[in-house]
Amino acid sequence: MIEIQGHRGVLATRHGNTLASFVEALRLGVDAIEVDVWLTSDMQLVLRHDAVIGSTDIRLETMLQAVVEKHPATVTDVDPETRAPSLSETLALLRFANATGVVLDIEVKTDGAAWDLYGHRIVTELSKVLKAHRDEQALRVRSFDPQIIRAMSGVLPGVPLVALSRERPVRSVGLYPSAAKELVTAALATGASAIAPAFGILDAGLVAEAHGAGLKVFPWTLETGDEIRAAVRLGVDGVCVNDVALAREVLAALGEPLAAAHVMALPLLQDSPA
C-alpha cells in the first residue's frame, strides 16, 4: 500500500497547517497528515511552515499572536481561521474525527544551524506532548536536521522518525545530505526508520539503497500525476502531496488500495451564511 501524506493538509485548496486543511484531508481520505511545528515564546508548539511572516518571528511570539500562513499561489482566501493552530488542538481534532489511525507526521522546523537552546527546548516540549498521546494517536516525526532526529530517538523510542533531505543542501551539521549513500548512512546513524528525499533526487538507486538498509522512502512534494506515477514505479512507500484528490485518483487507477475517508463538520470552520 502506498501511503498518501497530505502536505500541510490539502495545500492545493486550503491554507496549509490549518484545521480547515486537516478537515479537508480527512474528508478526502489520507493515510497521514504532514504538519510543521515551531515553539513559541510561551513554550507552545504551533503549526506553521515559515517562522517569519512580515517582520515577525513565530519563535518570539505567543501562541495567540501566531497568524496563519496564507498560500495565495494555490488557494483563495476562503478560510476563516486567522490564528495558527497548536499541536494539541490538532491532536484533539483527530480524536474528534475518529482518525487516530491517521498518522500525524510532525516536521520539526529549525534553522539548520548547530545544536542550540531552541533545539533543546523544542525537543523537550514535543516529547512531552507526544509521550502523552503515543498510545492513542498514530505519530511520526521528521526533520531536515539530524540533530533533532537523534535527540528525538533518545527521548521518544517507538515513534518512527524520518530524515528529510533537500536537493544539493549546503553542507551543515543541521542538514541531512542529499547523496544516496550519505543520506542512508546519516539516517541510520540518527535513528531514523525512513528517508524523505526531495522529488528531484529520487531515483531507483536511492530507493534500492534505502530499502536495502531497511528504511522506508517518502518523497516530497509531488505536484503532478506524472510525478506520483513515477514515484510509484520506483517502489516508494508513500508520497507527500499537495493535491490529495489527485493522488487518490492516480493511485486508484494503478490499483492501489486507498485510505478511508473521515467526514466531519466543524461549524466554526465553515463560511458564514450571507
Secondary structure, 3 states (H helix, E strand, C coil): CCEEEEECCCCCCCCCCCHHHHHHHHHHCCCEEEEEEEECCCCCEEECCCCEECCEEHHHCCHHHCECCCCCCCCCCCCCCCECCEHHHHHHHHHHCCCCCCEEEEEECCCCCCCCHHHHHHHHHHHHHHHHHCCCCCEEEEECCHHHHHHHHHHCCCCCEEEEECCCCCCCCCCCCCCHHHHHHHHHHHCCCEEEEEHHHCCHHHHHHHHHCCCEECCECECCHHHHHHHHHCCCCEEEECCHHHHHHHHHHCCCCCCCCCCCCCHHHCCCCC
